[in-house]
Structures are given as C-alpha cells and as structure tokens.
C-alpha cells in the first residue's frame, strides 16, 4: 500500500522499519519538529525523523495540521492509509478522511482501558495483569475508534515501563503489518462503553516516592515510572532515582533502611531497591550503588 507514517519517539521506530520491510511504499513520514536537547540545547531531530532520513524517506514536521496548506499537502500524497503511532498532534477531520482507507492508530493498551497519553506507565502503576496493542480506526474522539485487531501480553512481576515499552513496540510493528495485509476483510469492533479509563500524562509531581504507601503500591510506582521520569527520594540531601525494585519482607517506620541490601520499609511491608541512580551519575545495581553511598541500617529516606 501507499502509506503515510506518523510517529515521533523511539516507540514508533520499529513500526516504520516494519512497514518498509513489508514492502509498503512510505509516501511521507510525519513527526514532531526537532526540539532543543543536550547541554548545548541545540535542536535535535526526533528518533523517527533520524530513522526516516537514514532510510531516505521524505520527512515533514509541521507544528500543526489545522491549516489549509498543511491539509492540502497531506491529501496530495494520495495515500491508501495513514499509520499513526505516538505522533503527538491531533488530526483534524480533514486529515482523518484524506487517505482512501482512513487512518489507523497503534495504541499501547487493551482499549477501552487506558485511552490517552501514558497507557504503559498507568497499566504498571495500577497493577494490571495484562497490557497489549490495539490497531484502531481513528475518529475524532480520544482513542475512541473501533478496534480492528488486538493482542494481549502478561505484564511481568518485575517488569518496568521501559521493558514493557520495548515489547509492545515490537508487538505493534508486527500487528500493523498483519492488519494491513488483511485490511479489507477486518471487521471493526466498536469499543464497549464500560471499562473506560484514561491514562493521563505523567506529572513529575507523581515521581517522588511516598514511603507511607503499601509496599506493592510503592513497587508499582517505581517500576511504572522507570526509566522516565524516574521515581525518586532523598537520602540526606542527595536526590536518588529509583529504577527497579521488588516487594520484600520487613517492617519498620516508612522510609527506614532495614538492612545492607537497600530494603526499605513502607507503610505496610517493604521494598528492595534493585537499581538506583544519583544525579549526574550512571545507574547502578543495588550492591554497587551502596558501595559508593552507604545507607546505615536505621537511617531514613525522605
């Protein structure tokens, strides 16, 4: 098919690669404009733009699709279908209707659960047993369109958002190729009106650990926010990012260090911190981290 691809972050790159490898003609790649990044704050192209340019594909990165000129340019590609995955802009009705077979969205949840911006983070933070991918026919509402294809996967007990992100990205790439091959025979399934939840964008204020919570909730918060933005706490005056954990045995005052293996008491139960990072330094496994920053038994993390 003649395809317009629309995506921006790392999550979208395997999908672009899969479309090219499957032999589809990518007429244009749409992504967010380059943003200032790094110490020099120089404009840096998105992962999708960088990959598209390596593949020799034409790239467009408008700041909006609401203008008549951009909508005309989009329609001029005369695409059979647009594939959208973590693009970052709202598609006006004119854009949604331009491709002959519409716009398909790859959404990283089992819709209607976790519509919105941060479905992977929210699934882990909520303690969901499963996550998945839905191939959805896009319409004007926020992730409300009928589902053409879905696939579920178990969330591992120790899995972080970063690990699940990579698995779902690969799953989405495989599933969209399958969906395009069967597109004319797929039956759109309207989303049920029950079971709708919204995956709000992660607020950095959520990242500070509250040790008074139950250990399971603290563990889910740490894993769900890893690697970005990263749950954190204070050890004395040092800010420490917590990147991996598991529920452990132990009791004490919330935030109390219980042993030499970075087991920390919560409101009920305890968690063992498995991977940590100090500001300006590389992430380290627990034992290595504690060799450089001792946490005496009975000390408190805030």
C-alpha positions as CSV (number, residue, x, y, z in Angstrom):
1,X,0.0,0.0,0.0
2,X,0.9,3.7,-0.3
3,X,1.3,4.7,3.3
4,X,1.8,7.9,5.3
5,X,3.6,7.2,8.5
6,X,3.0,9.5,11.6
7,X,5.1,9.0,14.7
8,X,7.8,10.7,16.8
9,X,9.5,8.8,19.7
10,X,11.6,5.6,19.9
11,X,8.4,3.6,20.4
12,X,7.4,4.4,16.7
13,X,10.7,3.5,15.0
14,X,10.2,-0.3,14.9
15,X,6.8,0.3,13.2
16,X,8.4,2.4,10.5
17,X,11.0,-0.3,9.9
18,X,8.4,-3.0,9.7
19,X,6.3,-1.1,7.1
20,X,9.4,-0.6,4.9
21,X,10.5,-4.3,5.3
22,X,7.0,-5.5,4.4
23,X,7.3,-3.6,1.1
24,X,4.8,-0.8,1.6
25,X,5.5,2.5,-0.2
26,X,6.0,5.1,2.5
27,X,5.0,8.3,0.7
28,X,5.9,10.6,3.7
29,X,6.9,10.5,7.3
30,X,5.3,13.0,9.7
31,X,6.8,13.7,13.1
32,X,7.2,16.4,15.7
33,X,9.7,19.2,14.8
34,X,13.3,19.0,16.2
35,X,13.5,20.1,19.8
36,X,16.3,21.7,21.9
37,X,18.2,18.9,23.7
38,X,21.5,18.2,25.4
39,X,23.8,20.6,27.2
40,X,24.0,22.9,24.3
41,X,20.2,22.9,23.8
42,X,20.6,22.5,20.1
43,X,17.7,21.3,18.0
44,X,17.7,17.5,17.9
45,X,15.6,15.6,15.4
46,X,13.2,13.0,16.8
47,X,14.0,9.3,16.7
48,X,11.5,8.9,13.8
49,X,13.0,11.7,11.8
50,X,16.5,10.4,12.3
51,X,15.5,6.9,11.2
52,X,13.4,8.2,8.2
53,X,16.3,10.2,6.9
54,X,18.6,7.2,7.2
55,X,16.0,5.2,5.1
56,X,15.9,8.1,2.6
57,X,12.2,8.8,3.2
58,X,10.7,12.3,2.9
59,X,10.0,13.9,6.3
60,X,7.5,16.6,7.3
61,X,7.3,18.1,10.8
62,X,4.6,20.8,10.8
63,X,3.8,22.4,14.2
64,X,0.1,22.0,13.4
65,X,-2.2,20.2,10.9
66,X,-5.0,22.7,11.3
67,X,-4.0,25.0,8.4
68,X,-5.5,24.6,4.9
69,X,-2.0,24.4,3.3
70,X,-0.8,21.5,5.5
71,X,-4.1,19.7,5.0
72,X,-3.8,20.1,1.2
73,X,-0.2,18.8,1.3
74,X,-1.3,15.8,3.3
75,X,-4.1,15.0,0.9
76,X,-1.7,15.4,-2.1
77,X,0.2,12.3,-1.0
78,X,-2.8,10.3,-2.2
79,X,-2.2,7.6,0.4
80,X,-4.1,4.4,0.7
81,X,-3.8,4.6,4.5
82,X,-2.1,6.5,7.3
83,X,-0.4,4.6,10.2
84,X,-0.2,6.7,13.4
85,X,1.7,5.7,16.5
86,X,2.7,8.2,19.2
87,X,2.7,11.1,16.8
88,X,1.8,13.9,19.2
89,X,-0.6,16.1,17.2
90,X,-4.4,16.0,17.0
91,X,-5.5,15.0,13.5
92,X,-8.4,17.2,12.2
93,X,-11.3,15.6,10.4
94,X,-10.0,16.6,7.0
95,X,-6.7,14.8,7.7
96,X,-8.5,11.7,9.1
97,X,-10.6,11.5,5.9
98,X,-7.8,12.1,3.4
99,X,-6.4,8.5,3.0
100,X,-8.6,6.2,0.9
101,X,-8.8,3.6,3.8
102,X,-8.5,6.1,6.7
103,X,-6.0,6.5,9.5
104,X,-5.0,3.5,11.7
105,X,-3.6,4.1,15.2
106,X,-1.4,1.7,17.1
107,X,-2.3,2.1,20.7
108,X,-0.4,0.5,23.5
109,X,-3.3,-0.7,25.7
110,X,-6.3,-3.0,25.6
111,X,-8.9,-0.4,24.7
112,X,-11.1,1.0,26.2
113,X,-8.8,0.7,29.2
114,X,-6.1,3.4,29.2
115,X,-7.1,5.7,26.5
116,X,-4.7,8.7,26.3
117,X,-1.1,9.7,26.7
118,X,0.6,7.3,29.1
119,X,-1.0,3.8,28.8
120,X,2.1,1.8,29.6
121,X,3.0,3.7,32.7
122,X,-0.6,3.6,34.0
123,X,-1.0,-0.1,33.4
124,X,2.0,-1.0,35.6
125,X,1.3,1.6,38.2
126,X,-2.3,0.3,38.5
127,X,-1.1,-3.3,38.9
128,X,-2.8,-4.5,35.7
129,X,-2.1,-8.2,34.9
130,X,-2.1,-7.6,31.2
131,X,-1.2,-4.9,28.6
132,X,-1.4,-5.1,24.9
133,X,-1.7,-3.5,21.5
134,X,-4.9,-2.4,19.6
135,X,-5.0,-1.4,16.0
136,X,-7.7,1.2,15.9
137,X,-9.6,3.0,13.1
138,X,-9.2,6.6,14.1
139,X,-12.0,9.0,14.6
140,X,-12.4,12.5,16.2
141,X,-12.6,11.3,19.8
142,X,-9.6,10.5,22.0
143,X,-8.8,6.8,21.3
144,X,-12.5,6.1,20.8
145,X,-12.5,4.5,17.4
146,X,-13.4,0.9,16.6
147,X,-10.7,-1.8,17.0
148,X,-9.6,-3.8,14.0
149,X,-7.1,-6.1,15.8
150,X,-5.8,-6.6,19.3
151,X,-3.2,-8.7,21.1
152,X,-2.6,-9.0,24.9
153,X,0.5,-9.9,26.8
154,X,1.1,-10.6,30.5
155,X,3.0,-7.9,32.5
156,X,5.9,-9.5,34.3
157,X,6.0,-9.2,38.1
158,X,9.3,-7.2,37.9
159,X,8.7,-5.5,34.6
160,X,9.4,-1.8,34.2
161,X,7.7,0.6,31.8
162,X,10.9,0.7,29.8
163,X,10.9,-3.1,29.3
164,X,7.2,-3.3,28.5
165,X,7.5,-0.3,26.2
166,X,10.1,-2.2,24.1
167,X,8.0,-5.4,24.0
168,X,4.8,-3.5,23.0
169,X,6.7,-1.5,20.3
170,X,7.8,-4.8,18.6
171,X,4.3,-6.2,19.0
172,X,2.7,-3.1,17.4
173,X,5.1,-3.3,14.4
174,X,4.2,-7.0,13.9
175,X,0.5,-6.4,14.3
176,X,0.2,-3.4,11.9
177,X,1.8,-5.4,9.1
178,X,-0.6,-8.2,9.7
179,X,-3.6,-5.8,9.9
180,X,-2.6,-4.1,6.6
181,X,-2.4,-7.5,4.9
182,X,-6.0,-8.3,5.9
183,X,-7.4,-4.8,6.0
184,X,-10.2,-5.3,3.5
185,X,-11.5,-8.3,5.5
186,X,-11.2,-7.0,9.0
187,X,-14.4,-6.2,10.9
188,X,-14.2,-3.1,13.1
189,X,-15.3,-3.8,16.6
190,X,-16.8,-0.8,18.5
191,X,-15.3,-0.2,21.9
192,X,-17.6,-1.0,24.8
193,X,-19.0,1.8,26.8
194,X,-18.0,0.1,30.1
195,X,-14.4,-0.2,31.4
196,X,-13.2,3.1,30.0
197,X,-10.2,4.5,31.8
198,X,-7.9,7.4,30.9
199,X,-4.1,7.3,31.0
200,X,-3.3,10.9,31.9
201,X,0.1,12.3,31.1
202,X,2.6,11.6,33.8
203,X,3.1,14.6,36.1
204,X,6.6,14.9,37.6
205,X,5.0,15.6,40.9
206,X,3.9,11.9,40.9
207,X,7.5,10.7,40.9
208,X,8.5,11.5,44.5
209,X,8.1,8.3,46.5
210,X,5.7,8.2,49.4
211,X,7.0,5.6,51.7
212,X,3.8,5.6,53.8
213,X,2.1,3.7,51.0
214,X,1.7,-0.1,50.8
215,X,4.8,-1.8,49.6
216,X,3.1,-3.2,46.5
217,X,2.0,0.3,45.5
218,X,5.5,1.7,46.0
219,X,6.9,-1.1,43.9
220,X,4.5,-0.4,41.1
221,X,5.2,3.3,41.3
222,X,9.0,2.7,41.0
223,X,8.6,0.2,38.1
224,X,5.9,2.2,36.4
225,X,8.0,5.4,36.3
226,X,11.2,3.6,35.2
227,X,13.2,4.9,33.3
228,X,11.3,8.1,32.8
229,X,10.7,10.3,34.6
230,X,12.0,8.0,37.4
231,X,10.7,7.7,40.9
232,X,12.9,9.4,43.4
233,X,13.6,10.0,47.1
234,X,16.1,11.9,49.2
235,X,18.9,10.2,51.1
236,X,20.1,13.0,53.3
237,X,20.5,15.9,50.8
238,X,21.2,13.6,47.8
239,X,18.4,13.0,45.3
240,X,18.3,9.4,44.2
241,X,16.4,8.0,41.3
242,X,14.9,4.5,41.9
243,X,14.7,2.4,38.7
244,X,13.9,-1.1,39.8
245,X,12.5,-2.8,42.9
246,X,10.7,-5.8,44.2
247,X,8.4,-6.3,47.2
248,X,10.4,-7.7,50.2
249,X,10.0,-8.9,53.7
250,X,10.4,-6.4,56.5
251,X,8.8,-3.9,58.9
252,X,9.8,-0.5,60.2
253,X,8.9,3.2,60.0
254,X,8.1,4.3,56.5
255,X,11.4,5.1,54.7
256,X,13.6,3.3,57.2
257,X,16.5,1.3,55.8
258,X,16.2,-2.2,57.2
259,X,19.4,-3.9,56.0
260,X,22.6,-3.6,53.9
261,X,20.7,-4.7,50.7
262,X,18.7,-1.5,50.3
263,X,15.5,-2.9,51.8
264,X,13.2,0.0,52.8
265,X,10.2,-0.1,55.0
266,X,6.8,1.2,53.6
267,X,3.5,1.9,55.3
268,X,2.9,-1.8,55.2
269,X,5.7,-4.3,54.1
270,X,8.9,-3.3,52.4
271,X,10.6,-3.0,49.0
272,X,14.1,-3.9,48.0
273,X,15.7,-1.3,45.7
274,X,17.5,-3.1,42.9
275,X,18.7,-0.3,40.6
276,X,19.4,3.3,41.6
277,X,21.0,6.4,40.2
278,X,22.4,9.6,41.8
279,X,22.1,12.9,39.9
280,X,24.8,13.2,37.3
281,X,26.0,9.6,37.5
282,X,25.2,6.3,35.7
283,X,22.6,3.9,37.0
284,X,23.9,1.1,39.2
285,X,22.6,-2.1,40.6
286,X,21.9,-2.0,44.4
287,X,25.1,-3.6,45.8
288,X,27.3,-1.5,43.5
289,X,25.4,1.7,44.4
290,X,25.7,1.0,48.2
291,X,29.5,0.6,47.9
292,X,29.6,4.2,46.9
293,X,26.9,5.6,49.1
294,X,26.4,3.7,52.3
295,X,22.9,3.7,53.9
296,X,23.3,2.6,57.5
297,X,20.6,0.4,58.9
298,X,18.0,2.5,60.7
299,X,18.7,5.6,58.5
300,X,15.7,7.2,56.8
301,X,14.9,8.0,53.2
302,X,12.7,11.0,52.7
